[in-house]
Amino acid sequence: MKRKPIAVHVYAKDDLISDFLTNFLKTNPNIIPVPPSQPADAAIIQADLLSPAEQKVLQALAKYGTVLKVAEALHYSRGTVKVCLSRIYSKLKVKTAPQAVAIAMKYGLIRLED
């Protein structure tokens, strides 16, 4: 009986690591790396994918919802928050704040506070 291939998302700090992991996974015929826009059975996430500052900003974004409120809550400039979010979007391969929060929560990178 032929096995169904396992679809896997890869999240890494930079393209070099992401490409390395993706190419390594491709050596196994039972694993298919897929982009985040497609459903996956599993994910490989680099352990220190987000810096502590990026985690803090993303956690605050989940709680407060806007760049301005995040900046005020963390005592950062709006520009600092925007730059941080840009790096987060790149690492998580998303384009919007809700997508970033959803991916981060799905894979345990952040959690909602009580």
N, C-alpha and C positions, 0 to 999 in steps of 0.2 A: 504494500500500500504506500503510495507516494504521499509524502508530507506536504502540507500547505506551508509555503514560506512565511517566515515571521517578518512583519513590517516593523522597522525600528526608526525612531527619530534620534538624531545626534545633536546634542547641544554642547558647544565648547567655547572657550574664551576667544579663540581666534580661528581664522580660516585654515591655518596650517594644521592645527590639531584636529579640527573638524574634518578636513580632507584626509588626514592620516587615518582617523577612526573609520570614516566612511569607506575608504579603500580597503582597510583591513577587514571590515565586515563583508565586503563584496567577495572576499576569498572563500566565504562559506556559502554554498549554493542554497542553503536553507534560510538565509537572512537577506532581506532586501532593505537597504536604507531608503527612507522616503522623506520628502519635505514635510514640514509641519502643517502644510495645507491639506495633507492627505491623512486619513486615519492610520494609526499604528497600534501594534500589539504591545510594544515596549519602547522604552527610551533609555539612551545612554547619556548621562549628564556628568560633565566634568565636575569633580567634587567642589572645587573653589571657583565655580563658574562666575558668580557675582562677587564683587568686592564687598566688604562690610558696608561701605558708604552706599553702594548700589542697592544692597538689600534693605538698608534703612530707608532709602528714597522709595523703593518699590513697596515696602511695607506701609509707609506713610501714604503713598498714592492709593493703595487699597482702602485705607482708612478714611482719607480726606477727599479724594476724588479729583482734585485739580492741582495744577502746577503752583498756582498762587497759594493755595491752602497748605500744600506740602512745604513750600519755601518758608512760609510763616511759622509752621509748626516746628520745622527743623532749624530755623534761623539760618537758612541758606538764601543766597540770591536766586531769583527766578532763573537766571542764566545758568547757574550751577546745577539746578534741578533739571533744566532742559538738556544740558550736556550729559548728565548722568543718565537720563532717560534715553537719550540717543544711543549710548553704549549698551544699555539694557536691551533696547529693541533689536540692536544688531546681534547681540549674543543669543537672544531668544528667538530670533528670526521672525519678528512680528513688526507691525506698522502702527499699532495703536496702543494706548494705555490699557483699555479693557482686555485686549489680547494678551498683553504682557502680564497683567494681574492674573488672568485665567491660567496661563501656562505655569506661572510661578506657583500658584496655589495647587494646581493639578500635580506638580512634581515635588511639592513640599519645600520650595525655595523660600516661601513666606507662608504665614498663616494668619487668619483673622484673629484679632485680639478679642477677648471677652469684654 
